[in-house]
Amino acid sequence: MSTLKDKCAIVGVGETVYNRDSGRTELNMAVEAANRAIADAGLVPQDIDGIVKFTADSTPQGELAACLGIPYLRYYGELGPLGGAACGLVIQSAMAVAQGVVNNVLVYRSVNGRSGQRYGSGTVTTRRGLGSSAFTEPYGLLVPGQSSALRARRHMHEFGTKMEHFGAVAVAFRNNACLNPKAIMHGRPITMEDYLTSRMFFDPLHILDCALEADGANAFVITSAERAANLKQPPVYITSAAQTLLAGMDGHGRSWDESGGALLAPELFGEAGVTPQDIDVVGFYDHFSPVIITKLEDYGFCQRGEGGPFVEGGRIEVGGELPVNTSGGHLSEAYLQGMNQIIEVVRQLRGQSPAQVEGAELGLVDSGDGSGALILRR
């Protein structure tokens, strides 16, 4: 997508408190996150003329616009599947801005993912045997954790990956979360022993391998590079963007093939003119800890099959060689379907994260099995 390189920037971010029983409507939380993002950019709601959302989000764009006091929208849109929507919506927004269709786009996600419809229960993701799920759901593969467990076991079989490697991811992200006061698991560190003795959830995945279902909302604002230069916050430029939808996906971001990151990487790094070794901070969609290992391999941070040893020894923690999910990610901050990873990388590149990576200039964000990815720069 050469026409997008450095033409647009993320200029405002906002989020609500993350918890497990909000007692609020998803619309109410969306309004709060949106107002915070707009104010963070130094704008007012009437400056927003485009709004995009996850297809799965219950809050309509027009209803949110009315609550914000926006008289009309020049552009609106939505995107699925669930996981890949975060980066994909950034791409969609940037294309609209770059083509002059719209000036300032608000991207949002608001969900009572713990107190409302829970992803882990299957109420959101189960397809009732429709389409390709007719070949999987009758055999017990009803929720994403079950298919992810099969993929994790395959990696263990082919490359000798161990439970301790998955545990290293969980421990690292919990350590990162302990630096982040907004994280649900802030102040609650875990050890490898805690991990290994935790309840088995989907063999070989323990409960600590699974994303933290949560209530909350995220939002951010995208505008042109020209307008960004005159706004409140240091702009974070979208220097490269790519999407892929693997053949065989079941409509909810799951694939029986490998992560699409391996397909995205050449275009993503080539367009930015950088290599994996140039990346200072990473935000990966971590619905389950084994996916971090495969994404590190697919994006070229290590060789295929070497992801398990790569995550050991604090290498992916703040202060390590390649800090990943410095806010705690979905495992220990909150599961907001990739949105909070984007917000955290933006803060890192601004130098404003409570878990700051010193001198961070380039960040990679991936959402949902490689179905959307960005390289951001300060």
N, C-alpha and C positions, 0 to 999 in steps of 0.2 A: 504494500500500500504506500508507494513512494509519495503520493500526493499528500499524505498526512504528516510526513516527517516534520516535527517541530512546528507545525502550523497551529496547534492547539495546546492548551494547558489546563490542568486542574488547579483551580484558584481558591476553592473554599471547601472545607470538609466539616461535617457535623454528625453527632451521634447522641443517642440517649444513654441513660444508664442501662447496663446489661444486668438482667436478673432472671429468675426462673418463675416468677409469678407477678407480672407487671401490674395487674389490676386496671389496665388501660386498654382502650381500643387501638387497633393497628393504625387507624386514621390519626388518632391523637398523637401517637408516637411519631408518625410520618411528618406531621406538622412541626413538631419540636425539632427533629433532626434537620428538616429542610430549612427552618428559620435559622438554626445554628450555622448551617453550611453557607447560607446566603450572607449572613452577618460576618462570618469568618472571611468571606471574599471582599467585604467592604461594599456590598451591594444592598439593595432593598428588593423586596419581592417583586415589585413592578418591573425590575430589570430583567426578570426571568421571562423568556418567551418560548421556551421549550421544556418539556418534561418527558422523561422516559422511565420505564419501570420493568420489573420482572413480570412476565406473563402470569406467574403464580401469585403476585401480590394482590391482596384484596382491596387495596385503596386505588380507585380510579384516578387518572391524571386530572380530569376536570374537577373532581371533588376536592382534590388536594389544592389545585389552583384557586378554587373558590375560597377555601379556608385560609389561604395565604394572602388573599386580596389581589390576585392577579386577574385582570379583567378578561383576557383571552390569550390563547396560545397560538403561535405561528407554526409550531411543530410539536408532535407527540408521537410516542411509539412504545413498543415493548419487545421483549425477547425472551425466549427459552432456549435450551432446556434450563433446568433450575440452576445447576452449578455454573455453566458457562456464561450465564447472563451478565455477570458483573463486568468482566472485561469486554464482553461483546457489546454491552450498552455504552461503554466508553467509546468504543470504535464507532458505533452508530451515531452517537452524539457528535463526535469529532468530524465525521463525514458531513453531517448537516451543517455544522459551524463552518467548516472549510469551504463548503459550496455556497455560503452566504444565505442559506435557507433560514437560519436562526442566529441569534447573537449569543445568548447565554442559556445553557441547558442544565437543568437540574436532574440528576440521577438519584433514585431513592430505593430503599428496601425497608419495609416495616413488617415485622412478623412476631406473633406470639408463638414462637416455635417450641416452647415448653408447656405453657399453660393452655395453649390452644391446640391446633392440629399439629401433632408431633411427627416429624419425618421418620423417626426410628420406629414408629408404630405401624407404618405402612399406609396410614390414612391419606397421605399426600402422594406417595410414590407408587403404590400398588395400582396396576392397570386392569385388574379384574379379568385377566386372561385375554385381553384384547391385543391384536397385532402380534409382534414377536414374543410378547410375554406369555403367549399360549404354549411356548416351548420351554418356559422356565418356571413360571409360578406354580403350575401343577406339581412340580417337583420340590417345592418348598422355598424357592428363591423369591421371597416376597418383599424384602427391604434391601437397601443398598449394602448394608453391613454383611449380608450373606454372600453376595457376589464378590465383595471386596475380600472376604475371607478366602474364597477360592483362589483369587489372584495372588493373595499373600502366600498361600500354601504352594502355589506353582513356583513363585520366586524362591521359596525356601528349598524346594525340590531341585530346581535347576542350578542354583548358585550357592547353596549352603547358607542362605540367610537364616539368622537365628531369632528367636523371640527377644533375646537381649538387644538385638539391633532395633526392633520395633520399640522396645522399652527405652532405648537411648533417645529416640525421637520424643516420646512422651515426657521423659524426664527433662530434656532440653527445653521443650516448650513450656513446661510448668515453671522451670527456672526463669525463663523469659517473662512469663506472666507475673512472677513475683516482683518484677521491676515495674509493673504497669498497674497503677491503682484502679484502673477501670476494669481490669480482668476479674471475672467471677472467681477465679481460683487464685487471686492475689493473696499472698501471705500463707499459702498452703502448699509448700514444696513437697515433692515426693522423691523417694529413693528407688533404686533399681529393685530392691527387695520389696518395696511397696507395690511396684509394678508387677513383679513375678507372682506375688501372692494375691493379687487382685482377682476379682471374679472373672472367669472365662465367659465371654459374651457370645462370639461367633468363632469357634475354634478355627485358627489359632489366635484370634483377636481377643484381648482382654477388654474390660470395660474402660480402662485407661487409654486404649487405642482409639476410642470412639469420640466423635465430635460432641461438644457440650451443648445440648439443646438449650436454647435460651430465648427470652423475650427481648426485643429491642429494635432500634431503627438506625439506619445509616443514610447519609446523603452526601453528595458532593456536586460542585458546579464546574462546568467545562465551558471555556470561552476561547476566543482566538488569541494567538500569541501577541498580537498588537494590543488588544484590550487588556490582556493579562499584565502587560508591563506597567500599567498605570493603576493597578489595584492594590489592595491592602497587604496581601501576603506575597512572599516570593513565589513566582509561578513554578509549577512542576510540569515540564513539557512532556508531551507524548511523542517520543522520538521514534518509536517503532510499535507496530500493532499487527496482530495476525489472528486469524480464526481457522478452525477446522472442525468438521463434524464427521467423525469416523463412520464408515458404513457398518451397519449392525447395531448402532446405538438404539436403545429402546425408548427414547423420548424423554428420559429423565437423567441424562448425563452419564449413564452407565454403558460400558462397552465390554464385549467379551474379548476384545483385542487389547493391545498395549495402549498406554497413554498416548494421546495425540501430540504430546510435547515433542516427540521425536520428529514429527512432521512439521511442527511449527518452528522449531529451532533454526533451521537454515535461513528461512525468510526473516525471522525476527531479528537475529543477530546480524545478518547480512545488511538489512535495511538500516540498522542503527550504526553499522560500521564498527562493532565491538565484538568481543569474544566472551564466553562465560567467565573467564578469568578477570574481566574488567568489572564485573558486577559486584557491588558493595553490600547489597542487602536484597533479600528475596522474600516475597510473600506468596506462598503456595497454598492452594485450596486443600486443606487437610481434614477432610471428613473422616478419614481413618489414617493412622500413622504410617502404614506400609506405603501409601501413595507418595509420601515424601521421598522414600528411597528410590522408587521408580522414576519420579520426576527429576531428581538429581542426575540420574543416569540419562534420561531422555533429552534433557537440555544440555548435556555435555559437561556437567560439572565433575563427573567421574565416568569411568567406563561401565559398560553394561555388566551387571553382576557385582559391581564394586560398591553399590550404594549402602549396603549394610555396614561394612567397615568404615565407610566415609563418615557416617553420622556419629561414630563413637568419639569419646574423649572430649566432649564439649565443642566439637568443631562447628556445630550449627547454632550454638548459643551466642548471645551477645558477648562480644569479646573473643569469639572464636574466628576461625579462618573464613567462614561463610555464614554470617548470621541469617537465620531463616525464621520467619514468623515471630518477629521480635516482640510483638504484643502478647504472645501466647497462642495466637492462632485460634482455629476452631476447637482445638483440643482443650485449651485452658483459658482463653479470653471469652469467646462466645461464638456460637455457630450462626453467622449472618450471611451464609452463602457467598463468601468471597468478597463481600463489600468491605468488611473491616480490615482485610489484608491490604486492599488498595489504600484505605485511609491511613493505615500505619506506614506504608511505604512513602506516601506523600509527606507525612510528618517527619520521617527519617530524612528525606531529601531537603526538607526545610530546616533541619536541625532542631526540631521541636518535640522529639519523642522522649518519653520518660525512660526509655531503654535505648538511648541514642547510640548509634554506631558512629564512631569518630570519623569525620571526613567523608561521609556517605555522599556520593555524587550520582551513582547509577543504581537503579533498582529494577528488578524483574518481578512482575506479578503474573500469576497464572490462575485461572479459575476453571475448575471442573474438568479434570481429566484432559487438560490441554485444549479444550474447546474454545478458549480465548486467552490471549496473553499480550502483555504490554512490556515495553522497556521505557521507563520514565527517567528523566534527568532533571537536575536542578538548574 
